Amino acid sequence: MRWAKMRCRIEHDHRELKHGLGLDHFEGRSWRGGHHHVTLVTAAQAFLPLHRNDPKVPAPV
């Protein structure tokens, strides 16, 4: 059961990275540019839970 839950979480995170944060939008040609893009998307994903749980942030309209 633990493996099934982990797989579901991984699929959810991958879907969020691709569709919500734009991981699949990179169209560059260099490895360095792709690495920078993946790093920024991953940093944004790490920031989202902190932003969502902050009581000071107003709810979106």
Secondary structure, DSSP 8 states (H G I E B T S, - for coil): -HHHHHHHHHHHHHHIIIIIS-GGG---S-HHHHHHHHHHHHHHHHHHHHHHT-TTS----
